[in-house]
Amino acid sequence: MAVDDDRSLIPPEKIKADNYKYIIAEQDGLSVGYGSIDIDRGLLAATFVDPSVARQGIGRTIVEELQSIAQDNDIHLLKTYASLNAAGFYEQLGFQKQDCVDVGGESGPDIPSVLMEKQL
C-alpha cells in the first residue's frame, strides 16, 4: 500500500523529534493515511490519504486532529504548503490562500504550491 511506502520516506530524526507530531489513519487494520505537524513552525507538514479510500472523510479527520494538536500547543495560526491539486481541499477546511510558491527538497525538484493559513 502506498501509505506504508511513503511513511518510510520520513527521516527517523523527525519521527523522534519532539516538535513533530504524527497521525496515522487506519481502516480495517490497515494504514490508509497520515499527517504531521511541525509544532515549532506552526506548519501542517504533510497530509496523505491512499487514493483507494479517498473522499471518505479521512483527510478531513487527519487535518482536524492535527489542528487540535496545534491548539493544544498554543498555535493560533496554522500554515501549510498545499500542492495545486490539494488547495481546494484545504480551502474547504477553512484555510485561505496566501501566496503561490515553489516548494522543493534538497534531493528533489521545485513543486508549484500554495502557501495557505488558518486562524485557530
MOPAC internal coordinates of N, CA, C and O (Angstrom, degrees):
PM7 1SCF
backbone

  N    0.0000 0     0.00 0     0.00 0    0    0    0
  C    1.4518 1     0.00 0     0.00 0    1    0    0
  C    1.5316 1   108.43 1     0.00 0    2    1    0
  O    1.2310 1   120.29 1   -35.38 1    3    2    1
  N    1.3015 1   117.05 1   144.62 1    3    2    1
  C    1.4652 1   122.09 1  -176.05 1    5    3    2
  C    1.5192 1   113.00 1   -59.97 1    6    5    3
  O    1.2310 1   120.08 1   144.63 1    7    6    5
  N    1.3113 1   117.45 1   -35.37 1    7    6    5
  C    1.4572 1   119.73 1  -177.03 1    9    7    6
  C    1.5226 1   110.43 1   -60.03 1   10    9    7
  O    1.2310 1   120.38 1   132.96 1   11   10    9
  N    1.3184 1   116.89 1   -47.04 1   11   10    9
  C    1.4572 1   119.61 1  -179.02 1   13   11   10
  C    1.5201 1   110.93 1   -61.77 1   14   13   11
  O    1.2310 1   120.17 1   139.83 1   15   14   13
  N    1.3258 1   117.27 1   -40.17 1   15   14   13
  C    1.4593 1   120.60 1   177.87 1   17   15   14
  C    1.5197 1   110.74 1   -63.73 1   18   17   15
  O    1.2310 1   119.92 1   135.90 1   19   18   17
  N    1.3202 1   117.77 1   -44.10 1   19   18   17
  C    1.4589 1   121.96 1  -178.22 1   21   19   18
  C    1.5248 1   111.31 1   -67.07 1   22   21   19
  O    1.2310 1   119.80 1   143.66 1   23   22   21
  N    1.3267 1   117.99 1   -36.34 1   23   22   21
  C    1.4625 1   119.73 1  -179.79 1   25   23   22
  C    1.5187 1   111.08 1   -62.53 1   26   25   23
  O    1.2310 1   120.06 1   149.64 1   27   26   25
  N    1.3191 1   117.49 1   -30.36 1   27   26   25
  C    1.4616 1   119.48 1  -179.96 1   29   27   26
  C    1.5205 1   111.46 1   -69.45 1   30   29   27
  O    1.2310 1   119.95 1   167.54 1   31   30   29
  N    1.3259 1   117.71 1   -12.46 1   31   30   29
  C    1.4615 1   121.35 1   178.16 1   33   31   30
  C    1.5244 1   112.83 1   -82.74 1   34   33   31
  O    1.2310 1   119.72 1   168.56 1   35   34   33
  N    1.3106 1   118.15 1   -11.44 1   35   34   33
  C    1.4650 1   121.40 1   179.56 1   37   35   34
  C    1.5252 1   107.95 1   -75.74 1   38   37   35
  O    1.2310 1   120.02 1   -58.92 1   39   38   37
  N    1.3154 1   117.56 1   121.08 1   39   38   37
  C    1.4679 1   119.71 1   179.92 1   41   39   38
  C    1.5289 1   111.03 1   -59.82 1   42   41   39
  O    1.2310 1   120.09 1   -45.87 1   43   42   41
  N    1.3386 1   117.44 1   134.13 1   43   42   41
  C    1.4771 1   120.51 1  -178.64 1   45   43   42
  C    1.5213 1   113.37 1   -54.82 1   46   45   43
  O    1.2310 1   119.94 1   146.74 1   47   46   45
  N    1.3314 1   117.73 1   -33.26 1   47   46   45
  C    1.4653 1   119.10 1  -179.80 1   49   47   46
  C    1.5254 1   111.71 1   -65.19 1   50   49   47
  O    1.2310 1   119.71 1   151.64 1   51   50   49
  N    1.3271 1   118.16 1   -28.36 1   51   50   49
  C    1.4603 1   120.18 1   176.44 1   53   51   50
  C    1.5273 1   110.79 1   -75.28 1   54   53   51
  O    1.2310 1   120.33 1   143.04 1   55   54   53
  N    1.3185 1   116.97 1   -36.96 1   55   54   53
  C    1.4602 1   120.30 1   178.92 1   57   55   54
  C    1.5251 1   109.68 1   -62.59 1   58   57   55
  O    1.2310 1   120.30 1   142.43 1   59   58   57
  N    1.3101 1   117.03 1   -37.57 1   59   58   57
  C    1.4696 1   121.59 1  -178.04 1   61   59   58
  C    1.5231 1   112.87 1   -84.63 1   62   61   59
  O    1.2310 1   119.65 1   164.97 1   63   62   61
  N    1.3117 1   118.27 1   -15.03 1   63   62   61
  C    1.4694 1   121.51 1  -176.19 1   65   63   62
  C    1.5204 1   110.67 1   -70.40 1   66   65   63
  O    1.2310 1   120.91 1   -41.11 1   67   66   65
  N    1.3264 1   115.86 1   138.89 1   67   66   65
  C    1.4623 1   120.95 1  -179.93 1   69   67   66
  C    1.5213 1   112.62 1   -67.38 1   70   69   67
  O    1.2310 1   119.79 1   153.68 1   71   70   69
  N    1.3272 1   118.01 1   -26.32 1   71   70   69
  C    1.4584 1   120.15 1  -175.88 1   73   71   70
  C    1.5318 1   113.20 1   -84.27 1   74   73   71
  O    1.2310 1   118.97 1   173.23 1   75   74   73
  N    1.3249 1   119.57 1    -6.77 1   75   74   73
  C    1.4598 1   122.23 1   175.81 1   77   75   74
  C    1.5214 1   109.19 1  -107.13 1   78   77   75
  O    1.2310 1   120.75 1   -48.70 1   79   78   77
  N    1.3292 1   116.18 1   131.30 1   79   78   77
  C    1.4624 1   121.83 1   176.55 1   81   79   78
  C    1.5273 1   107.51 1  -122.80 1   82   81   79
  O    1.2310 1   120.69 1   -39.16 1   83   82   81
  N    1.3286 1   116.28 1   140.84 1   83   82   81
  C    1.4639 1   122.21 1  -175.11 1   85   83   82
  C    1.5232 1   111.16 1  -122.90 1   86   85   83
  O    1.2310 1   121.43 1   -32.75 1   87   86   85
  N    1.3237 1   114.87 1   147.25 1   87   86   85
  C    1.4589 1   123.52 1   174.03 1   89   87   86
  C    1.5350 1   106.19 1  -122.82 1   90   89   87
  O    1.2310 1   120.48 1   -48.50 1   91   90   89
  N    1.3093 1   116.68 1   131.50 1   91   90   89
  C    1.4596 1   121.99 1   174.41 1   93   91   90
  C    1.5233 1   107.15 1  -115.63 1   94   93   91
  O    1.2310 1   120.55 1   -55.64 1   95   94   93
  N    1.3318 1   116.55 1   124.36 1   95   94   93
  C    1.4685 1   121.04 1   177.84 1   97   95   94
  C    1.5292 1   108.76 1   -94.78 1   98   97   95
  O    1.2310 1   121.36 1   -46.03 1   99   98   97
  N    1.3238 1   115.00 1   133.97 1   99   98   97
  C    1.4557 1   120.27 1   178.75 1  101   99   98
  C    1.5230 1   109.94 1  -124.05 1  102  101   99
  O    1.2310 1   121.96 1   -31.41 1  103  102  101
  N    1.3170 1   113.85 1   148.59 1  103  102  101
  C    1.4656 1   120.97 1   176.47 1  105  103  102
  C    1.5230 1   106.66 1  -141.63 1  106  105  103
  O    1.2310 1   120.27 1   -56.15 1  107  106  105
  N    1.2993 1   117.08 1   123.85 1  107  106  105
  C    1.4693 1   122.21 1  -178.15 1  109  107  106
  C    1.5262 1   111.37 1    53.01 1  110  109  107
  O    1.2310 1   120.46 1  -140.85 1  111  110  109
  N    1.3351 1   116.73 1    39.15 1  111  110  109
  C    1.4561 1   121.83 1   176.80 1  113  111  110
  C    1.5227 1   115.44 1    79.71 1  114  113  111
  O    1.2310 1   119.85 1  -176.84 1  115  114  113
  N    1.3225 1   117.89 1     3.16 1  115  114  113
  C    1.4636 1   121.41 1   179.77 1  117  115  114
  C    1.5241 1   110.33 1  -111.58 1  118  117  115
  O    1.2310 1   120.66 1   -36.30 1  119  118  117
  N    1.3185 1   116.34 1   143.70 1  119  118  117
  C    1.4696 1   120.62 1   173.60 1  121  119  118
  C    1.5213 1   108.50 1   -72.35 1  122  121  119
  O    1.2310 1   120.77 1   -55.76 1  123  122  121
  N    1.3431 1   116.14 1   124.24 1  123  122  121
  C    1.4647 1   120.06 1  -177.94 1  125  123  122
  C    1.5270 1   112.63 1  -121.71 1  126  125  123
  O    1.2310 1   120.51 1   175.95 1  127  126  125
  N    1.3328 1   116.63 1    -4.05 1  127  126  125
  C    1.4558 1   119.16 1   179.33 1  129  127  126
  C    1.5081 1   110.67 1  -174.44 1  130  129  127
  O    1.2310 1   121.43 1   -14.86 1  131  130  129
  N    1.3256 1   114.88 1   165.14 1  131  130  129
  C    1.4479 1   119.74 1   176.30 1  133  131  130
  C    1.5116 1   109.92 1  -155.48 1  134  133  131
  O    1.2310 1   121.29 1   -14.76 1  135  134  133
  N    1.3033 1   115.13 1   165.24 1  135  134  133
  C    1.4534 1   121.19 1   175.92 1  137  135  134
  C    1.5110 1   109.12 1  -155.93 1  138  137  135
  O    1.2310 1   120.89 1   -19.99 1  139  138  137
  N    1.3210 1   115.91 1   160.01 1  139  138  137
  C    1.4555 1   119.57 1   178.22 1  141  139  138
  C    1.5205 1   110.27 1  -146.39 1  142  141  139
  O    1.2310 1   122.11 1   -21.04 1  143  142  141
  N    1.3284 1   113.56 1   158.96 1  143  142  141
  C    1.4562 1   120.70 1   178.60 1  145  143  142
  C    1.5244 1   108.19 1  -136.35 1  146  145  143
  O    1.2310 1   121.53 1   -41.72 1  147  146  145
  N    1.3199 1   114.68 1   138.28 1  147  146  145
  C    1.4583 1   122.34 1   173.28 1  149  147  146
  C    1.5270 1   105.42 1   -96.26 1  150  149  147
  O    1.2310 1   120.90 1   -75.57 1  151  150  149
  N    1.3252 1   115.89 1   104.43 1  151  150  149
  C    1.4626 1   121.98 1  -175.59 1  153  151  150
  C    1.5267 1   111.24 1   -61.41 1  154  153  151
  O    1.2310 1   120.16 1   136.69 1  155  154  153
  N    1.3198 1   117.30 1   -43.31 1  155  154  153
  C    1.4678 1   121.14 1  -176.74 1  157  155  154
  C    1.5276 1   112.48 1   -61.54 1  158  157  155
  O    1.2310 1   120.47 1   145.90 1  159  158  157
  N    1.3068 1   116.71 1   -34.10 1  159  158  157
  C    1.4685 1   120.89 1  -176.66 1  161  159  158
  C    1.5283 1   113.13 1  -100.31 1  162  161  159
  O    1.2310 1   120.05 1   174.56 1  163  162  161
  N    1.3385 1   117.51 1    -5.44 1  163  162  161
  C    1.4584 1   119.94 1  -176.04 1  165  163  162
  C    1.5188 1   110.87 1    60.39 1  166  165  163
  O    1.2310 1   121.22 1  -139.57 1  167  166  165
  N    1.3215 1   115.27 1    40.43 1  167  166  165
  C    1.4614 1   121.67 1  -171.45 1  169  167  166
  C    1.5196 1   111.32 1  -119.47 1  170  169  167
  O    1.2310 1   120.97 1   -59.91 1  171  170  169
  N    1.3223 1   115.75 1   120.09 1  171  170  169
  C    1.4553 1   121.48 1   169.66 1  173  171  170
  C    1.5277 1   104.63 1   -70.90 1  174  173  171
  O    1.2310 1   120.49 1   -76.60 1  175  174  173
  N    1.3264 1   116.68 1   103.40 1  175  174  173
  C    1.4576 1   120.86 1  -167.52 1  177  175  174
  C    1.5232 1   113.71 1   -85.35 1  178  177  175
  O    1.2310 1   119.84 1   152.31 1  179  178  177
  N    1.3226 1   117.90 1   -27.69 1  179  178  177
  C    1.4696 1   119.47 1  -178.83 1  181  179  178
  C    1.5139 1   109.69 1  -160.85 1  182  181  179
  O    1.2310 1   121.17 1   -36.71 1  183  182  181
  N    1.3158 1   115.38 1   143.29 1  183  182  181
  C    1.4615 1   122.57 1   169.29 1  185  183  182
  C    1.5115 1   106.48 1  -144.04 1  186  185  183
  O    1.2310 1   120.32 1   -51.63 1  187  186  185
  N    1.3197 1   117.00 1   128.37 1  187  186  185
  C    1.4557 1   120.72 1   179.21 1  189  187  186
  C    1.5172 1   108.94 1  -143.20 1  190  189  187
  O    1.2310 1   120.66 1   -42.61 1  191  190  189
  N    1.3254 1   116.34 1   137.39 1  191  190  189
  C    1.4608 1   122.69 1   173.24 1  193  191  190
  C    1.5162 1   107.13 1  -129.51 1  194  193  191
  O    1.2310 1   120.74 1   -47.28 1  195  194  193
  N    1.3238 1   116.19 1   132.72 1  195  194  193
  C    1.4552 1   120.22 1   178.67 1  197  195  194
  C    1.5289 1   108.73 1   -58.40 1  198  197  195
  O    1.2310 1   119.81 1   -49.29 1  199  198  197
  N    1.3335 1   117.97 1   130.71 1  199  198  197
  C    1.4711 1   120.46 1  -178.22 1  201  199  198
  C    1.5236 1   114.50 1   -56.07 1  202  201  199
  O    1.2310 1   119.89 1   154.50 1  203  202  201
  N    1.3301 1   117.81 1   -25.50 1  203  202  201
  C    1.4684 1   119.89 1  -178.78 1  205  203  202
  C    1.5272 1   112.46 1   -68.90 1  206  205  203
  O    1.2310 1   120.13 1   164.63 1  207  206  205
  N    1.3379 1   117.36 1   -15.37 1  207  206  205
  C    1.4662 1   120.30 1   179.57 1  209  207  206
  C    1.5308 1   111.15 1  -124.64 1  210  209  207
  O    1.2310 1   120.78 1  -157.44 1  211  210  209
  N    1.3216 1   116.11 1    22.56 1  211  210  209
  C    1.4644 1   120.72 1  -179.88 1  213  211  210
  C    1.5273 1   110.48 1   -64.42 1  214  213  211
  O    1.2310 1   121.35 1   -24.13 1  215  214  213
  N    1.3223 1   115.03 1   155.87 1  215  214  213
  C    1.4638 1   124.02 1   175.82 1  217  215  214
  C    1.5294 1   113.51 1    64.74 1  218  217  215
  O    1.2310 1   121.18 1  -146.80 1  219  218  217
  N    1.3356 1   115.35 1    33.20 1  219  218  217
  C    1.4643 1   120.70 1   175.83 1  221  219  218
  C    1.5294 1   111.17 1  -117.28 1  222  221  219
  O    1.2310 1   120.16 1  -170.74 1  223  222  221
  N    1.3325 1   117.30 1     9.26 1  223  222  221
  C    1.4568 1   120.68 1   178.58 1  225  223  222
  C    1.5214 1   114.44 1    88.04 1  226  225  223
  O    1.2310 1   120.28 1  -176.12 1  227  226  225
  N    1.3164 1   117.08 1     3.88 1  227  226  225
  C    1.4609 1   120.61 1  -177.72 1  229  227  226
  C    1.5298 1   110.31 1   -68.31 1  230  229  227
  O    1.2310 1   120.06 1   134.99 1  231  230  229
  N    1.3160 1   117.48 1   -45.01 1  231  230  229
  C    1.4645 1   121.00 1   178.76 1  233  231  230
  C    1.5190 1   111.50 1   -61.24 1  234  233  231
  O    1.2310 1   120.54 1   136.31 1  235  234  233
  N    1.3103 1   116.57 1   -43.69 1  235  234  233
  C    1.4679 1   121.88 1   177.51 1  237  235  234
  C    1.5281 1   110.39 1   -58.86 1  238  237  235
  O    1.2310 1   120.45 1   134.25 1  239  238  237
  N    1.3149 1   116.74 1   -45.75 1  239  238  237
  C    1.4643 1   120.87 1  -179.28 1  241  239  238
  C    1.5328 1   110.78 1   -63.15 1  242  241  239
  O    1.2310 1   120.40 1   137.78 1  243  242  241
  N    1.3240 1   116.85 1   -42.22 1  243  242  241
  C    1.4660 1   120.66 1   178.26 1  245  243  242
  C    1.5257 1   110.16 1   -59.71 1  246  245  243
  O    1.2310 1   120.50 1   130.51 1  247  246  245
  N    1.3327 1   116.65 1   -49.49 1  247  246  245
  C    1.4647 1   120.50 1  -178.59 1  249  247  246
  C    1.5314 1   110.46 1   -63.22 1  250  249  247
  O    1.2310 1   119.71 1   138.46 1  251  250  249
  N    1.3147 1   118.17 1   -41.54 1  251  250  249
  C    1.4717 1   120.70 1   178.80 1  253  251  250
  C    1.5268 1   111.18 1   -62.10 1  254  253  251
  O    1.2310 1   120.03 1   140.09 1  255  254  253
  N    1.3204 1   117.54 1   -39.91 1  255  254  253
  C    1.4643 1   120.85 1   177.51 1  257  255  254
  C    1.5310 1   110.99 1   -65.57 1  258  257  255
  O    1.2310 1   120.40 1   139.49 1  259  258  257
  N    1.3304 1   116.85 1   -40.51 1  259  258  257
  C    1.4594 1   120.78 1   178.37 1  261  259  258
  C    1.5318 1   110.87 1   -66.88 1  262  261  259
  O    1.2310 1   120.35 1   143.92 1  263  262  261
  N    1.3294 1   116.93 1   -36.08 1  263  262  261
  C    1.4669 1   120.61 1   175.48 1  265  263  262
  C    1.5230 1   110.41 1   -63.06 1  266  265  263
  O    1.2310 1   120.04 1   140.03 1  267  266  265
  N    1.3260 1   117.53 1   -39.97 1  267  266  265
  C    1.4626 1   121.12 1   177.56 1  269  267  266
  C    1.5258 1   110.96 1   -62.97 1  270  269  267
  O    1.2310 1   120.66 1   138.60 1  271  270  269
  N    1.3303 1   116.35 1   -41.40 1  271  270  269
  C    1.4619 1   120.38 1   176.72 1  273  271  270
  C    1.5250 1   109.56 1   -61.86 1  274  273  271
  O    1.2310 1   120.53 1   137.74 1  275  274  273
  N    1.3308 1   116.59 1   -42.26 1  275  274  273
  C    1.4736 1   120.76 1   178.82 1  277  275  274
  C    1.5235 1   110.25 1   -60.06 1  278  277  275
  O    1.2310 1   120.23 1   131.91 1  279  278  277
  N    1.3241 1   117.17 1   -48.09 1  279  278  277
  C    1.4611 1   121.06 1  -179.72 1  281  279  278
  C    1.5221 1   111.35 1   -62.57 1  282  281  279
  O    1.2310 1   120.05 1   140.83 1  283  282  281
  N    1.3242 1   117.51 1   -39.17 1  283  282  281
  C    1.4649 1   121.44 1   177.90 1  285  283  282
  C    1.5269 1   111.63 1   -63.48 1  286  285  283
  O    1.2310 1   120.75 1   158.60 1  287  286  285
  N    1.3298 1   116.18 1   -21.40 1  287  286  285
  C    1.4598 1   121.90 1  -179.98 1  289  287  286
  C    1.5225 1   111.74 1  -105.57 1  290  289  287
  O    1.2310 1   120.57 1  -158.26 1  291  290  289
  N    1.3439 1   116.51 1    21.74 1  291  290  289
  C    1.4691 1   123.34 1   175.98 1  293  291  290
  C    1.5281 1   113.71 1    59.57 1  294  293  291
  O    1.2310 1   120.55 1  -146.56 1  295  294  293
  N    1.3246 1   116.56 1    33.44 1  295  294  293
  C    1.4618 1   121.14 1   173.35 1  297  295  294
  C    1.5198 1   106.86 1   -90.72 1  298  297  295
  O    1.2310 1   120.56 1   -54.82 1  299  298  297
  N    1.3205 1   116.54 1   125.18 1  299  298  297
  C    1.4636 1   121.17 1  -177.81 1  301  299  298
  C    1.5234 1   112.94 1  -107.74 1  302  301  299
  O    1.2310 1   120.67 1   166.06 1  303  302  301
  N    1.3373 1   116.33 1   -13.94 1  303  302  301
  C    1.4607 1   121.72 1   176.75 1  305  303  302
  C    1.5213 1   107.42 1  -131.93 1  306  305  303
  O    1.2310 1   120.73 1   -67.40 1  307  306  305
  N    1.3302 1   116.21 1   112.60 1  307  306  305
  C    1.4575 1   121.77 1  -179.81 1  309  307  306
  C    1.5140 1   108.58 1  -100.50 1  310  309  307
  O    1.2310 1   120.59 1   -48.66 1  311  310  309
  N    1.3278 1   116.48 1   131.34 1  311  310  309
  C    1.4630 1   122.51 1  -179.37 1  313  311  310
  C    1.5242 1   109.64 1  -115.35 1  314  313  311
  O    1.2310 1   121.14 1   -22.41 1  315  314  313
  N    1.3154 1   115.42 1   157.59 1  315  314  313
  C    1.4557 1   121.45 1   170.91 1  317  315  314
  C    1.5190 1   108.96 1  -153.79 1  318  317  315
  O    1.2310 1   121.15 1   -25.69 1  319  318  317
  N    1.3114 1   115.41 1   154.31 1  319  318  317
  C    1.4602 1   121.85 1   172.38 1  321  319  318
  C    1.5153 1   105.98 1  -106.13 1  322  321  319
  O    1.2310 1   120.32 1   -75.85 1  323  322  321
  N    1.3161 1   116.99 1   104.15 1  323  322  321
  C    1.4645 1   122.24 1  -175.60 1  325  323  322
  C    1.5193 1   109.98 1   -93.10 1  326  325  323
  O    1.2310 1   121.19 1   -40.50 1  327  326  325
  N    1.3236 1   115.34 1   139.50 1  327  326  325
  C    1.4603 1   118.39 1   170.46 1  329  327  326
  C    1.5229 1   107.51 1   -65.21 1  330  329  327
  O    1.2310 1   120.40 1   -21.40 1  331  330  329
  N    1.3094 1   116.84 1   158.60 1  331  330  329
  C    1.4712 1   120.23 1  -176.17 1  333  331  330
  C    1.5260 1   111.91 1   -57.63 1  334  333  331
  O    1.2310 1   120.42 1   143.71 1  335  334  333
  N    1.3303 1   116.81 1   -36.29 1  335  334  333
  C    1.4652 1   118.82 1  -178.24 1  337  335  334
  C    1.5299 1   112.65 1   -79.46 1  338  337  335
  O    1.2310 1   119.36 1   169.83 1  339  338  337
  N    1.3540 1   118.83 1   -10.17 1  339  338  337
  C    1.4599 1   121.70 1   179.85 1  341  339  338
  C    1.5246 1   112.66 1  -102.41 1  342  341  339
  O    1.2310 1   119.52 1   172.34 1  343  342  341
  N    1.3237 1   118.51 1    -7.66 1  343  342  341
  C    1.4683 1   121.35 1  -175.94 1  345  343  342
  C    1.5328 1   111.45 1   -58.56 1  346  345  343
  O    1.2310 1   119.79 1   138.92 1  347  346  345
  N    1.3109 1   118.00 1   -41.08 1  347  346  345
  C    1.4636 1   121.37 1   178.89 1  349  347  346
  C    1.5214 1   112.52 1   -62.22 1  350  349  347
  O    1.2310 1   120.50 1   141.07 1  351  350  349
  N    1.3215 1   116.66 1   -38.93 1  351  350  349
  C    1.4658 1   121.91 1   176.67 1  353  351  350
  C    1.5221 1   110.24 1   -58.41 1  354  353  351
  O    1.2310 1   120.62 1   131.34 1  355  354  353
  N    1.3284 1   116.41 1   -48.66 1  355  354  353
  C    1.4654 1   120.11 1  -179.05 1  357  355  354
  C    1.5328 1   111.52 1   -68.15 1  358  357  355
  O    1.2310 1   120.06 1   145.58 1  359  358  357
  N    1.3318 1   117.49 1   -34.42 1  359  358  357
  C    1.4683 1   119.83 1   176.28 1  361  359  358
  C    1.5250 1   110.43 1   -61.29 1  362  361  359
  O    1.2310 1   120.07 1   139.75 1  363  362  361
  N    1.3201 1   117.48 1   -40.25 1  363  362  361
  C    1.4683 1   121.18 1   178.09 1  365  363  362
  C    1.5240 1   111.79 1   -62.47 1  366  365  363
  O    1.2310 1   120.64 1   156.92 1  367  366  365
  N    1.3318 1   116.38 1   -23.08 1  367  366  365
  C    1.4646 1   121.02 1  -179.91 1  369  367  366
  C    1.5224 1   112.10 1   -96.54 1  370  369  367
  O    1.2310 1   120.28 1  -170.92 1  371  370  369
  N    1.3373 1   117.07 1     9.08 1  371  370  369
  C    1.4570 1   121.27 1   173.98 1  373  371  370
  C    1.5144 1   116.08 1    97.53 1  374  373  371
  O    1.2310 1   119.86 1  -176.69 1  375  374  373
  N    1.3225 1   117.87 1     3.31 1  375  374  373
  C    1.4556 1   120.62 1   176.12 1  377  375  374
  C    1.5258 1   109.25 1   -78.18 1  378  377  375
  O    1.2310 1   120.88 1   -30.53 1  379  378  377
  N    1.3231 1   115.92 1   149.47 1  379  378  377
  C    1.4618 1   121.11 1   178.76 1  381  379  378
  C    1.5178 1   109.77 1  -119.40 1  382  381  379
  O    1.2310 1   121.39 1   -40.74 1  383  382  381
  N    1.3358 1   114.95 1   139.26 1  383  382  381
  C    1.4657 1   120.81 1   178.56 1  385  383  382
  C    1.5212 1   109.78 1   -67.07 1  386  385  383
  O    1.2310 1   121.03 1   -44.67 1  387  386  385
  N    1.3445 1   115.63 1   135.33 1  387  386  385
  C    1.4586 1   121.31 1   178.87 1  389  387  386
  C    1.5235 1   111.89 1  -113.94 1  390  389  387
  O    1.2310 1   120.27 1   137.30 1  391  390  389
  N    1.3382 1   117.09 1   -42.70 1  391  390  389
  C    1.4549 1   120.29 1  -172.83 1  393  391  390
  C    1.5184 1   109.24 1  -163.63 1  394  393  391
  O    1.2310 1   120.42 1   -28.67 1  395  394  393
  N    1.3277 1   116.80 1   151.33 1  395  394  393
  C    1.4569 1   122.21 1   171.35 1  397  395  394
  C    1.5249 1   107.35 1   -93.35 1  398  397  395
  O    1.2310 1   120.58 1   -49.52 1  399  398  397
  N    1.3161 1   116.50 1   130.48 1  399  398  397
  C    1.4640 1   121.79 1  -175.65 1  401  399  398
  C    1.5266 1   109.16 1  -140.06 1  402  401  399
  O    1.2310 1   121.04 1   -15.47 1  403  402  401
  N    1.3078 1   115.62 1   164.53 1  403  402  401
  C    1.4582 1   121.47 1   170.44 1  405  403  402
  C    1.5120 1   107.26 1  -105.25 1  406  405  403
  O    1.2310 1   120.69 1   -52.42 1  407  406  405
  N    1.3268 1   116.28 1   127.58 1  407  406  405
  C    1.4523 1   122.01 1   179.87 1  409  407  406
  C    1.5186 1   107.46 1  -116.28 1  410  409  407
  O    1.2310 1   120.82 1   -47.66 1  411  410  409
  N    1.3023 1   116.04 1   132.34 1  411  410  409
  C    1.4599 1   119.99 1   178.55 1  413  411  410
  C    1.4984 1   111.16 1  -153.07 1  414  413  411
  O    1.2310 1   121.70 1   -22.55 1  415  414  413
  N    1.2987 1   114.35 1   157.45 1  415  414  413
  C    1.4533 1   120.03 1   177.20 1  417  415  414
  C    1.5113 1   110.73 1   -98.77 1  418  417  415
  O    1.2310 1   121.31 1    -5.31 1  419  418  417
  N    1.3056 1   115.10 1   174.69 1  419  418  417
  C    1.4548 1   120.10 1   179.73 1  421  419  418
  C    1.5206 1   111.85 1   -61.88 1  422  421  419
  O    1.2310 1   120.56 1   147.82 1  423  422  421
  N    1.3239 1   116.54 1   -32.18 1  423  422  421
  C    1.4582 1   119.67 1  -175.45 1  425  423  422
  C    1.5224 1   113.53 1  -106.40 1  426  425  423
  O    1.2310 1   119.94 1  -171.15 1  427  426  425
  N    1.3348 1   117.71 1     8.85 1  427  426  425
  C    1.4525 1   118.78 1  -176.80 1  429  427  426
  C    1.5131 1   112.70 1  -135.19 1  430  429  427
  O    1.2310 1   121.09 1    -6.74 1  431  430  429
  N    1.3235 1   115.52 1   173.26 1  431  430  429
  C    1.4712 1   120.04 1  -179.12 1  433  431  430
  C    1.5258 1   111.63 1   -77.23 1  434  433  431
  O    1.2310 1   120.87 1   -17.88 1  435  434  433
  N    1.3287 1   115.94 1   162.12 1  435  434  433
  C    1.4597 1   120.37 1   173.11 1  437  435  434
  C    1.5261 1   108.91 1   -69.55 1  438  437  435
  O    1.2310 1   120.94 1   -40.45 1  439  438  437
  N    1.3330 1   115.81 1   139.55 1  439  438  437
  C    1.4640 1   121.80 1  -178.68 1  441  439  438
  C    1.5211 1   108.22 1  -119.94 1  442  441  439
  O    1.2310 1   119.72 1   -56.70 1  443  442  441
  N    1.3363 1   118.14 1   123.30 1  443  442  441
  C    1.4663 1   119.69 1   176.81 1  445  443  442
  C    1.5256 1   110.14 1   -59.13 1  446  445  443
  O    1.2310 1   120.84 1   -51.42 1  447  446  445
  N    1.3259 1   116.00 1   128.58 1  447  446  445
  C    1.4617 1   121.72 1  -175.19 1  449  447  446
  C    1.5181 1   110.02 1  -142.35 1  450  449  447
  O    1.2310 1   121.31 1    -6.37 1  451  450  449
  N    1.3262 1   115.11 1   173.63 1  451  450  449
  C    1.4557 1   121.80 1   178.71 1  453  451  450
  C    1.5235 1   107.84 1  -124.83 1  454  453  451
  O    1.2310 1   120.46 1   -57.09 1  455  454  453
  N    1.3312 1   116.72 1   122.91 1  455  454  453
  C    1.4596 1   120.66 1   172.57 1  457  455  454
  C    1.5223 1   106.31 1   -75.30 1  458  457  455
  O    1.2310 1   121.05 1   -54.39 1  459  458  457
  N    1.3435 1   115.60 1   125.61 1  459  458  457
  C    1.4519 1   121.11 1  -179.08 1  461  459  458
  C    1.5234 1   109.09 1  -127.55 1  462  461  459
  O    1.2310 1   120.64 1   -29.74 1  463  462  461
  N    1.3236 1   116.38 1   150.26 1  463  462  461
  C    1.4592 1   121.68 1  -178.96 1  465  463  462
  C    1.5218 1   110.18 1  -136.67 1  466  465  463
  O    1.2310 1   121.94 1   -27.39 1  467  466  465
  N    1.3384 1   113.89 1   152.61 1  467  466  465
  C    1.4537 1   120.42 1   176.22 1  469  467  466
  C    1.5209 1   108.96 1  -142.22 1  470  469  467
  O    1.2310 1   121.00 1   -51.13 1  471  470  469
  N    1.3399 1   115.69 1   128.87 1  471  470  469
  C    1.4550 1   120.80 1   173.60 1  473  471  470
  C    1.5158 1   108.52 1   -75.98 1  474  473  471
  O    1.2310 1   120.87 1   -46.85 1  475  474  473
  N    1.3259 1   115.94 1   133.15 1  475  474  473
  C    1.4719 1   120.12 1   179.60 1  477  475  474
  C    1.5126 1   110.43 1  -106.38 1  478  477  475
  O    1.2310 1   120.10 1   180.00 1  479  478  477

